[in-house]
Amino acid sequence: MMEVKTQHGLIWPEFDINSENSIKLRKAKSVEDKNYWSTLREIISHDCDTLPMERFKVWASVMNVPFMSEPRYSEYIRITLSAINANPLYAKAILEPMVGMSEEDYHSRFQVFFDFPTTMNRIQCLSHLIVNGYTPEKLQSMETIIELGAGIGEMADVVYKLGFKGKYIIYDFPEISRIQRWYHNELGHDNVMYTDKAEELVNADLLIATWSLTEMPLDLRHEIMKNVDKTENWLIAYSNHIFGIDNKKYIEEDFLSKFDEGYKKQFIDIPFMPWHGGTKYLSVQKK
C-alpha cells in the first residue's frame, strides 16, 4: 500500500487540508444546504481519480457525510452484543474485512472493541436490521433488496453475510457508486446492481433507506416511489427536518398515504440521534 500524507488522521483532497477542494468540502458541511450533495459529488469524483482507494474510508470527503461513523452509540452496541449472544451468524456479519483502510486507520479511528474487529458502521447496519425485525431467516427468504443512498455499500455486505442470496440494487449518485463498486469487488460481491436512474428501480421484497429518501428533493422522491410503490417491506430512518424540507409532514401526509390497511406501520424513536429535529425509524411491512 502506498504511503500517503494525512492530516488529523484524514486524507484530504490533494493531500492538503487547505486545498481549494478541502476548503469547499468544509464549507459545504458547515452550511448544509441544498447545494451540499452537488459539492460532495464533485469532490468525491475528484478523490476517486486522485486518492488511494485502498484507504477510502479515511478520505475527508467520506468522513464528511459521514459515510463512516465514529460516535460509539451504546444502544446500538447493546443491541448487537445481545444478537451475537443469540446467534453467532451476527458476529460474522459485523466482522470488519479491513478493506478500504489500513490497520493503523482502524486502530486509531474505528476500533470499537479490543478483542473483536468491527466498526460502528457495521454495528449500525446490523442494528437497523434487528430493530426493524429483519432476521437472517427473513433476509434469506427474499429475492430482491433495494437500498437508496447506500453510503460505502456496507449494508449490502452485512446482508449478504447474514445469508441473503438474491439481487441487491443500489440507487445512488454515480460518483458514490464508484466507491461502492470498488468495495464490493474487493469483497467478492457479483450480484449487486448500481443505478442512478429511478426508472430502473423495481418493486422489491425490502427497500432500505436510512437517511437517504428523506434527504432527496420532493420531486425525486415522487419519481422513485412510482417505481417501487408495491415493495412489500420498508426500513426507513429519517430526520424530521433537513435541507429546508419538513420530513415529518412528508412521511405522515404523503408517504404513508400510499399504504392501505394491508400494511403494518410502526414508528420507532431514535432518541440518541437528536439532530435535525429528532430522528425515527419508520417500518412498513406487508401483513
C-alpha positions as CSV (number, residue, x, y, z in Angstrom):
1,M,0.0,0.0,0.0
2,M,1.3,3.4,-0.9
3,E,2.5,5.9,1.7
4,V,0.3,8.9,1.8
5,K,0.3,12.1,3.7
6,T,-2.6,12.5,6.2
7,Q,-3.7,15.4,8.4
8,H,-5.8,14.9,11.5
9,G,-5.9,11.2,10.5
10,L,-7.8,12.0,7.3
11,I,-6.7,12.1,3.7
12,W,-7.8,15.5,2.3
13,P,-8.3,16.4,-1.4
14,E,-4.8,16.9,-2.9
15,F,-3.4,15.6,0.4
16,D,-3.8,19.2,1.7
17,I,-6.2,20.3,4.3
18,N,-6.0,23.8,2.9
19,S,-6.5,23.0,-0.8
20,E,-9.4,24.6,-2.7
21,N,-11.4,21.4,-2.6
22,S,-10.7,20.8,1.1
23,I,-12.0,24.3,2.0
24,K,-15.0,23.8,-0.3
25,L,-15.7,20.5,1.5
26,R,-15.7,22.0,5.0
27,K,-17.8,25.0,3.9
28,A,-20.4,22.7,2.3
29,K,-20.7,20.8,5.6
30,S,-20.9,23.9,7.7
31,V,-23.8,25.3,5.6
32,E,-25.5,22.0,4.8
33,D,-28.0,23.5,2.3
34,K,-29.5,22.1,-1.0
35,N,-26.1,22.5,-2.7
36,Y,-24.4,20.1,-0.3
37,W,-24.7,17.0,-2.4
38,S,-23.7,18.6,-5.7
39,T,-20.5,19.8,-4.0
40,L,-19.8,16.5,-2.4
41,R,-20.3,14.6,-5.7
42,E,-17.8,16.8,-7.4
43,I,-15.2,16.3,-4.6
44,I,-15.7,12.5,-4.3
45,S,-15.3,12.2,-8.1
46,H,-12.0,14.1,-7.9
47,D,-10.9,12.0,-4.9
48,C,-11.7,8.7,-6.7
49,D,-9.3,9.9,-9.5
50,T,-6.5,11.1,-7.3
51,L,-6.6,9.4,-3.8
52,P,-5.7,5.8,-2.8
53,M,-8.9,3.6,-2.9
54,E,-7.1,1.3,-0.5
55,R,-7.8,3.9,2.2
56,F,-11.0,5.5,1.0
57,K,-12.6,5.0,4.5
58,V,-10.4,7.8,5.8
59,W,-10.9,10.2,3.0
60,A,-12.1,13.6,4.4
61,S,-14.9,13.5,1.9
62,V,-16.1,10.1,3.1
63,M,-15.9,11.1,6.7
64,N,-17.6,14.5,6.0
65,V,-21.1,13.0,5.3
66,P,-20.3,10.8,7.3
67,F,-20.2,7.5,5.3
68,M,-18.1,6.1,8.1
69,S,-19.4,6.5,11.7
70,E,-17.1,7.4,14.6
71,P,-19.5,8.0,17.5
72,R,-19.9,4.9,19.7
73,Y,-23.7,4.6,20.3
74,S,-24.1,2.4,23.4
75,E,-27.7,1.4,22.4
76,Y,-26.5,0.0,19.0
77,I,-23.6,-1.8,20.8
78,R,-26.1,-3.3,23.3
79,I,-28.4,-4.5,20.5
80,T,-25.5,-6.0,18.6
81,L,-23.9,-7.8,21.6
82,S,-27.3,-9.3,22.5
83,A,-27.8,-10.5,19.0
84,I,-24.4,-12.1,18.8
85,N,-25.1,-14.0,22.0
86,A,-28.2,-15.4,20.5
87,N,-26.8,-16.2,17.0
88,P,-23.1,-16.3,16.1
89,L,-24.0,-15.5,12.4
90,Y,-24.4,-11.9,13.5
91,A,-20.7,-11.9,14.6
92,K,-19.7,-13.0,11.1
93,A,-21.8,-10.2,9.6
94,I,-20.1,-7.4,11.5
95,L,-16.6,-8.7,11.2
96,E,-14.6,-5.8,9.7
97,P,-12.9,-7.0,6.4
98,M,-10.1,-4.5,6.6
99,V,-10.8,-3.3,3.1
100,G,-10.6,0.4,2.4
101,M,-8.5,1.2,5.4
102,S,-5.1,0.3,6.9
103,E,-4.5,-1.4,10.2
104,E,-3.4,1.9,11.6
105,D,-6.6,3.7,10.4
106,Y,-8.7,1.0,12.1
107,H,-6.9,1.2,15.4
108,S,-6.7,5.0,15.5
109,R,-10.2,5.9,14.3
110,F,-12.7,3.0,14.0
111,Q,-11.9,0.3,16.6
112,V,-14.8,-0.4,18.9
113,F,-13.6,-3.5,20.9
114,F,-10.1,-4.7,21.7
115,D,-11.0,-8.4,21.2
116,F,-13.2,-8.3,18.1
117,P,-12.5,-6.3,14.9
118,T,-15.6,-4.4,13.9
119,T,-16.7,-0.8,13.3
120,M,-19.7,1.3,14.3
121,N,-20.6,1.3,10.6
122,R,-21.2,-2.4,10.7
123,I,-22.8,-2.4,14.1
124,Q,-25.2,0.3,13.0
125,C,-26.1,-1.6,9.8
126,L,-26.9,-4.7,11.8
127,S,-28.8,-2.7,14.5
128,H,-31.0,-1.1,11.8
129,L,-32.0,-4.6,10.6
130,I,-32.5,-6.0,14.1
131,V,-34.6,-3.1,15.5
132,N,-36.9,-3.4,12.5
133,G,-37.3,-7.2,12.7
134,Y,-35.2,-8.3,9.7
135,T,-33.7,-11.6,11.0
136,P,-31.3,-13.8,8.9
137,E,-34.3,-16.1,8.2
138,K,-36.4,-13.2,6.8
139,L,-33.5,-11.9,4.6
140,Q,-32.7,-15.4,3.4
141,S,-36.3,-15.7,2.1
142,M,-36.1,-12.6,0.0
143,E,-35.1,-12.3,-3.7
144,T,-34.6,-8.6,-4.2
145,I,-33.5,-5.8,-1.9
146,I,-33.2,-2.1,-2.9
147,E,-31.1,0.4,-1.0
148,L,-31.5,4.1,-1.6
149,G,-28.3,6.0,-0.8
150,A,-26.0,3.2,0.3
151,G,-23.0,5.1,1.6
152,I,-19.9,3.0,1.0
153,G,-22.1,-0.1,0.5
154,E,-21.6,-1.6,3.9
155,M,-25.2,-2.7,4.4
156,A,-25.1,-4.9,1.3
157,D,-22.1,-6.8,2.7
158,V,-23.8,-7.2,6.1
159,V,-27.0,-8.5,4.4
160,Y,-25.1,-11.0,2.3
161,K,-23.2,-12.2,5.3
162,L,-26.5,-12.8,7.0
163,G,-27.4,-15.3,4.3
164,F,-29.2,-13.2,1.7
165,K,-28.7,-14.9,-1.8
166,G,-30.7,-12.6,-4.1
167,K,-30.1,-9.4,-6.1
168,Y,-29.2,-6.2,-4.3
169,I,-30.0,-3.0,-6.1
170,I,-28.3,0.3,-5.0
171,Y,-29.7,3.6,-6.2
172,D,-27.1,6.4,-5.6
173,F,-25.1,9.1,-7.3
174,P,-22.7,7.6,-9.8
175,E,-19.8,9.3,-8.1
176,I,-20.5,7.5,-4.9
177,S,-21.2,4.2,-6.7
178,R,-17.6,4.3,-7.8
179,I,-16.6,3.7,-4.2
180,Q,-19.3,1.0,-3.7
181,R,-18.3,-0.9,-6.9
182,W,-14.6,-0.9,-5.8
183,Y,-15.5,-2.0,-2.3
184,H,-17.9,-4.8,-3.4
185,N,-15.4,-6.0,-6.0
186,E,-12.8,-6.4,-3.3
187,L,-15.3,-8.2,-1.1
188,G,-16.3,-10.6,-3.9
189,H,-19.9,-9.5,-4.4
190,D,-21.1,-10.0,-8.0
191,N,-24.9,-9.7,-7.7
192,V,-25.2,-6.0,-7.0
193,M,-26.7,-3.6,-9.5
194,Y,-25.8,0.1,-9.3
195,T,-28.0,2.7,-10.8
196,D,-28.8,6.4,-10.6
197,K,-31.9,6.1,-12.8
198,A,-35.3,5.9,-11.0
199,E,-36.9,4.1,-13.9
200,E,-34.5,1.1,-13.4
201,L,-35.9,0.5,-9.9
202,V,-38.4,-2.3,-9.4
203,N,-40.7,-3.5,-6.7
204,A,-38.7,-5.5,-4.2
205,D,-39.1,-7.6,-1.1
206,L,-37.4,-4.9,1.0
207,L,-36.4,-1.3,0.5
208,I,-33.8,0.2,2.8
209,A,-33.5,4.0,3.1
210,T,-31.5,5.2,6.1
211,W,-31.3,9.0,6.0
212,S,-31.5,8.9,2.2
213,L,-35.0,9.1,0.7
214,T,-35.8,11.9,3.1
215,E,-32.7,13.9,2.0
216,M,-33.9,13.9,-1.6
217,P,-35.8,16.7,-3.3
218,L,-39.6,16.0,-3.2
219,D,-39.9,15.6,-7.0
220,L,-37.2,12.9,-7.0
221,R,-39.0,11.1,-4.1
222,H,-42.2,11.0,-6.1
223,E,-40.4,9.7,-9.2
224,I,-38.8,6.9,-7.2
225,M,-42.0,6.0,-5.5
226,K,-43.8,5.4,-8.8
227,N,-41.4,2.5,-9.5
228,V,-41.3,0.9,-6.1
229,D,-44.7,1.5,-4.5
230,K,-45.6,-2.2,-4.5
231,T,-42.5,-3.1,-2.4
232,E,-43.5,-5.3,0.5
233,N,-41.2,-4.1,3.3
234,W,-39.6,-0.8,4.1
235,L,-36.9,0.2,6.5
236,I,-36.6,3.9,6.7
237,A,-34.6,6.2,9.0
238,Y,-35.2,9.9,8.8
239,S,-34.7,13.2,10.5
240,N,-37.7,15.5,10.9
241,H,-36.2,18.5,9.1
242,I,-33.3,18.8,6.7
243,F,-32.4,21.0,3.7
244,G,-35.5,23.1,4.5
245,I,-37.9,20.1,4.0
246,D,-40.5,19.1,6.6
247,N,-39.9,15.3,6.6
248,K,-42.4,14.7,9.4
249,K,-45.1,16.2,7.2
250,Y,-43.9,14.3,4.1
251,I,-43.8,10.9,5.9
252,E,-47.2,11.3,7.7
253,E,-49.2,13.0,4.9
254,D,-47.6,11.8,1.7
255,F,-45.5,8.7,2.1
256,L,-47.8,6.7,4.4
257,S,-50.9,7.6,2.3
258,K,-49.6,5.1,-0.3
259,F,-50.1,2.1,2.0
260,D,-53.5,0.6,2.8
261,E,-54.6,-1.5,5.8
262,G,-52.8,-4.4,4.3
263,Y,-49.5,-3.0,5.8
264,K,-48.3,-2.7,9.3
265,K,-46.8,0.7,10.0
266,Q,-44.6,1.4,13.0
267,F,-42.6,4.5,14.2
268,I,-39.6,3.8,16.4
269,D,-37.8,6.7,18.1
270,I,-34.0,7.1,18.0
271,P,-33.6,9.4,20.9
272,F,-29.8,9.3,21.0
273,M,-29.7,10.9,17.5
274,P,-31.5,14.3,18.2
275,W,-30.2,16.4,15.3
276,H,-32.4,18.0,12.7
277,G,-35.5,18.0,14.8
278,G,-35.1,14.4,16.0
279,T,-34.9,11.1,14.2
280,K,-37.1,8.0,13.8
281,Y,-37.3,4.7,12.1
282,L,-40.4,4.0,10.0
283,S,-41.1,0.3,9.5
284,V,-43.7,-0.6,6.9
285,Q,-44.4,-4.3,6.4
286,K,-47.0,-6.2,4.4
287,K,-49.2,-8.2,6.7
